[in-house]
Amino acid sequence: MSVVTRFAPSPTGYLHIGGARTALFNWLFARKMGGKYLLRIEDTDRARSTEPAIAAIIDGLDWLGLGPDGEITYQYARAARHREVAEAMIARGTAFRDYMTAEQLEAERGKAHAEGRALRSPWREDAKTPDGPFVVRLKAPEGDVVNDDMIQGRVVIKGRDIDDLVLLRADGNPTYMLSVVVDDHDMGVTHVIRGDDHLTNAARQIPIFEAMGWKPPRFAHVPLIHGEDGKKLSKRHGAQAVHEYRDMGYLPEGLTSYLMRLGWSPGHDDILTKEEAIPLFDVSHIGKAPSRLDFKKLDSVNAHFMAQADDTRLAKLLFDHIASHTRWPLTTDSRNRVQSAIPVLKKRAKTVKELADQAQFLLMTRPLVVNDVAKAQLKDDVKARLRRLRDRLAAEAQWDHNALVAMLKAFATDEGVGLGQIGPGLRAALTGGTPAPDLGQMLELLGREETLARLSDQV
């Protein structure tokens, strides 16, 4: 059997972090089994589905490296096929036309509730076809529905708890339950991996497959992601949409590496790329309990990939972030300084945003704006010492990290103070109080000309 998985988001909002993990699990399983991973946009809710949301979902998946194998399926465009299947079910005797009025429906629901069972329509066995509006309903099974879930285990739903659910509404539009089943069958989906909020839907969808004589796919219902407080993820927990994580400066490989470990374990704690995880991935190793989003762990994983990332790529991401989220000037000189600083700065940053913060001192234009904390370091005696240091720096023959550190230590000795009494004032004068690496690297990255000019401005 050739494995086919699918990710089927509803475009009523952006790509949620939980949806991204679901897509990732589908992608991993398809790759592990040598199969296909497909994308279906479930846009049947015409009032809430939007083109910007569709574009955001596709863009988010592409950014994560989770683009589908083949063309995207749009559910609404297949409504005629869904209606065709409903009519076929009527012909097979596994669905029927229901002419109940709203008052009759309410009465039947009340009766079903009183008897502790799901709705059974009086039209199930009635062959009459009177004039008037009708819906098409599934003739619900009498026996139990069994779902051998790949994560949740054997789930049994009694037939009396499954109602004669609506397949076609009175206006002829298909319902979600029918559309999903028809699309999964026609797309050749063999495995449905989705959130466990859909677990009860499986018991309603399996009978629809069987009503058409189709083999249901294997289901795997993944527990949801919760916030650090153990409650269902919501806006109060911070970022939810994938594009928010991108704007916060996370790398796609960092986010996917973290997400796939939310609920799944390869048996060790090594940080893996999604490609490295393919041969290890096993759906049965996904836990049954909800996972908790941990931003500290996410930062740690992303820092790992920041340190490994290509310098040219990081520089582009950094400049894009600066252009989009700050008003810092980007001159040719400052760009060159930052470009050369990436190998040093990326080891200190957990995200691209932090990388920008680390690089800010290289982008500042003279005269520097010095914050209040830094101003406190620039007392008259400190300025006098910095003037002497400026002269020593101007005479320094070798402008590299090691030579500059040695020179600073020698200068401190000559001044009769420790290096700790040199650093704060020097940092204040050269960075204005913004973050920077150690003194030798800071001087090397700024360069001789910029360092001397900044010192002259401040002292």
N, C-alpha and C positions, 0 to 999 in steps of 0.2 A: 504494500500500500504506500502510495506517495503522500507524504504528510503535507497538509495545507492548513495554515493558521490564518487568522485575520484579526485586525484591530478595527473596531467599529464605533468610533466616537460620534456623539450627537453634537452638531455644530451650533449649540445654543450658548456657547461660551468658548473661552480659550482652552488650549491644551493643558489640562490639570496635571499636577505632578503624579497623582495616582494613575491617571490615564497613560502618562509617559512610561511608568513602570510596567503597566499591562502590555503596552506595545513592545517594550523591551523583552518581556518574558516570551511573547509570541515570536518575536524575531529570533531570540536565542534558541527556542525549541525548534523552529523551522530550520535554522542553520545546523543545529545538532543532528537533525534527522535527514538532512539533505533535501529538504522540501521547500515549499514556497510560503512567503509571508505576504498577505494581501491587506489592502486598506479599503474599508467601506465607510463612506460618509452617510450616516443615518439621518437624513435631512427631511424626514416626513412631517416633522412638526414645522409647518410652513410659517406659522406666526412667530416662532422664536429662532428658527435657523437663519443665520446671516452669512453673507459672503465674507465679511471681515473675519468672522470666527472660522470659517472654512479655510481661508488663507492662512490664518494664524496656526491652525492645527497642522496643515501641510508644512508650513515654514518651520514649526517647532520640531516636527519629526525629521525633517531634512537636516536641521541643525544638530540633532542628536545622532545623526547617521542611521536613522530608522526609516528611510524611504522604502516604499513597498516594491515588491517584485511584480511589475506589470502595471496595467492601467488601474486608476482609482474607480471604484464602483460607487455610483450615487443612487441611493435607495429610492428616492422619490421618482426618478426617471423610470423605474421598473414597476410602477403601480399597475400597469395593464397586465403584466405577468403575474402579479400577486392576485389580481381579480380572477385571472384565468385558472389559477390553482384552486381558488375558493370554489369556483364552479365545478371543477373536476372533483373536488371533495363531495360536493352535493351529489354528483352523479355516482360516486362510489358509496354513498350512504353514510359517510363519516362526518358530514356537515349538513346543515338544514337552514331553510329560511324561517325566520321567526317574525311573526306579525304582532307580537304583544304591543299593546299601547303602554304609555308611561305608567298609567295607573295599574294596569295588570302586572307590569314588571315589578313595581313597588310591592304589590301584594305577594307575588311569588318569592321575592327576596325575603319578605317578612316570614313567610311560611318556612323557607329553607333555614333561616336563622333560628326559628323556634324549634326545628327538628335537628339542629346541630349538623347541618350538611351544607354543601355548596349549591348554588342555583342549578336547578334542572328545569328547562323550559317545557311547557305543555306541548310545544310544537315539535319536539324531538321525533315523535312517531306519527305526526299528522301530515298526510300527503296532500291536503288541500292547498290551493294557491289562490287565496282571495285577493281582490284588488286592495291596494293600499301600501303604505311604506313597510319595509321590512329590513332586518339586519340578517346577516349570515353568521350562524354560530357553529362552533365545533361541537360534535356530539361527544361529550366528555367520556372517557373510559370508565367502566364500572370497577375494573380491577386496579390494583396498586400500580403506581408508576415508580420505577426503580432507576436511580441514577448512580452508577458506579463512578463517583467523582474521583479524579486523579489526586486531589488534595484533601477533600473533605471525607473521603471514604464512601461507603454505601449509604445513600440517602433514599429512604422509602417514603413516598407520599401516597396516602390512601385515595382511591378513586373518588370517594364521597366528598373529599376536600377540594376537588378540581371542578370548577364550574363549566357550564356550557359557554365558554368565552366567545366574545364577538370577534369574528374574522374580517367581516366587511361591515362598515357602518351604514346607516340608512342612506347616506349620500353616495354610497358606492366606494368610498375610500377605504383601503385596507388598514388594519390596525398594526401596531408594532409587532405583536406576537406572530402574526402571519408573515409579515414582510421579512422578519429576521430569519424565520425557518426557510422560506423560499429562497432567499438570497444565499444563506449558508449552503443549501443543497446545490443551487445552480453554480455557485463559485467552487464547489468541490471541497468545502471545508471539512476537514477530518477531526480537528481538535479546536475546541472553543475555550480559550484561556481568558478569563475576565474576572472582575471583582465579585466578591461573595455577596454583594447586595443583589446580584442577579440569580442567586441560588434557587429561590422559589420559582423564578421564570423557567428554569430548566424543566420543572415538573409540568409546566404548561406547554412548553415547546416540544418535548419528546412525543406527546400524543399527536401533535400536528404532523411531525415527521412520519409517525407510524400510520396516521390516517391516510397518507399518500403512498404508503408502502415504501418509504425511504428509510434508510439506515441513519439513525441519529449520530451526530459526531460524539467523540469523547469530550466530556466537560471537565474543566479544572477551575474551580472557583477560589480566587486568591483573596485572603483577608485584606481589609482596607488598611491604609496608612493613618495612624493617629498622630496627634501632636505630642510634644514632650510631656504634657500633663496626662496623657493616656486617653484623651477625649478625641472624638472624630475631628479630622483636620478641617479647619475653617479659617476665615480671614483673621481671626484673633491670634492665630499661630504665625502670622506673617505671610511670606510669599507662598502662593499656591500654583500660579501658572508658570509654565516652562520659560516663557519670555521674561518673567521677572527674575528668574535665576540667571539668565543670560545677562540682563541689565545689571545685576549685582556683581557680575564679573566671574561667574563660574565657567569653567571650560566644559564643553559637551562630554568629553571623555571622563572628566571628574564626576559630573552629575550621573552619567550612566553607570559608572563603576560603583558609586554609592547606592544608587537606586536598586541595582540588581541584588545587593546584599540586604536589602530591607525585606526580610522574610525568607530569603534563600541563602544557603551556605554550601560552598564547595568542599567543606570539611577542614578548612584552614582559614587563617586571617590575612593571607597575602592580598595586597591590592592588585586587582586584575582589570584589564581592559575588557570590553565586551567581546572582542575577538578572542582573547585568551580564555574567556569563560565558556566559549561554545562547546569544546569537548567535555567539559565538566558539568554542564547544565543538566539537571534532572528535575522535572516538575514535581516528582514525589518528595523531593527534599525541601519543598516550600512548606513552611510551618502553617499551622491552623490558627495561630493567634495573631492579632493585629500587630503591625510593626510600629515603632515610634520614630518619628523624624527627629534627628539629632544634628543640629547645625554645627556643633563642635566637631563631630565625626566627619560631616560633609566637608568642613573647612580643612580638616587634616588630609582627607583623600584628595581634595582638589589641590592642596599645596604640593602633594606628591607629583601630580601631573604638571603643575606649574614649573616645578624644578626640572622636569624632563622635556618640557615643550621647546620646540624650535624657536630660536631667538628672533628670527625675522617674522615669524607668525605672531609671536607675542608682541613685538613692536607694533605691528599693524593693529592688533586688538587694542593695545594700549592707546595708540593715537586715535583710533575710532572712539574709544571710551572718553578720552579727554575732549574730543570735538563734540561729543553728544551730551556730556554730563558736566562739563566745567567751562569756565571762561578763560582758562589759562592760555597764554599765547604760545603758538607753535612756530618758532622761527627755524630757519635752516640750521643755525648753530645749536639751538636747543634740541632739535630732533637728532642731530648727530651725537650730541652728548648722551641723550637718552638711549639711542640705538646701541652705543658702545657700553652702556651701563646695564643692559638687560641681563647678561650672564651673572652679574653680581646681585642685582636687585631681585631677580625672580626667585632666588633661594630664600628670600626674606618675606615673600608675599604669599598669602593663601588664595587670593583672587586677583583678577585683573584690576579691580577697584583698589585693592591694597597696593598693587604694583604702581598704579597711578599716584597714590599717596606717597609712596617711597621715591618716586621720580620727580615729585613736585619741585624739590630744591634745585633740580637741574633745569627747570623750565622758567624759573623766576627771572624777571628782568630787573636791571638796575635802575635806580636805587631800590634795594630790597625793602619790602614792608616787613618790619620786625614786630612780632607779637609782644605782648606785655611780659610774658615769662622770659623771653629772650632778652628783652630790654634790661631786665633786672640783672642779667649777667654782664652787661657792658658798662660797668662802672669805670671811672677814670683810670684807676690803676690797671685794670684789665685792658683797657684800650691802649695804654702806654706799652704794656707787654706785647699786645698784638701788633703794634707798630714795629717793635723790634723783631717779632716773628716774621712779619711781612718782608723785612729786609733779608732775613735768613732764607726765606722761601725764594725770593727773587734771585739769590745767588746759588740756589740748589741746582746742581748739574744734571742729576738724574731724577726725572719726574715719574716715578712709579711707586706702587703701594709700599713695597718693602723699604725702599730708600727713604721715602717720606716718613714712615713710622720711625726709622732709625734717627732721622734728623730731628723729629719732634721730641724723642726721648733725650737726645743730646741737648737740645735747646732747654728742655725742662731742667736738666742737670745744671746747665750754665746759669739758669735763673734761680737755682736753689729751691725749686718747688717740685712737687710730683706732677706726673702727666695729668692727673685728675684735676689739677688747677689750671691746666691749659685748655683742656677739651671743651668745657661748657661755653667759655667765651668765644672760642674759635667756631664752634657750631653755631652759636647765636649770630655771629657776624656773617657766616657763609650761607646759612639756610633760613635766617629770619625766624627760626623756631619750628620749622617743618622737619619731618622725619628724615634721617640720612643714615648711611652705613657707618662703619668705623672710620676714624679720622683719616687714616692713610688712604682708604678707598674713596672717601669723600673728596679729598684733595685731588687724587688721580682722576676721578671722573669729571670733576669740574674743569680740570686743566689749569695750567700755569696762568694764562692770561686772565681767565675769569676769576680765579682765586684771588690774584693780586688786586684786580679791579674791585672786587667786593670788599676786600679788607680795607682798601683805600677809602671806599665810600663810608665805612662804618667807624674808622678810627682816625 
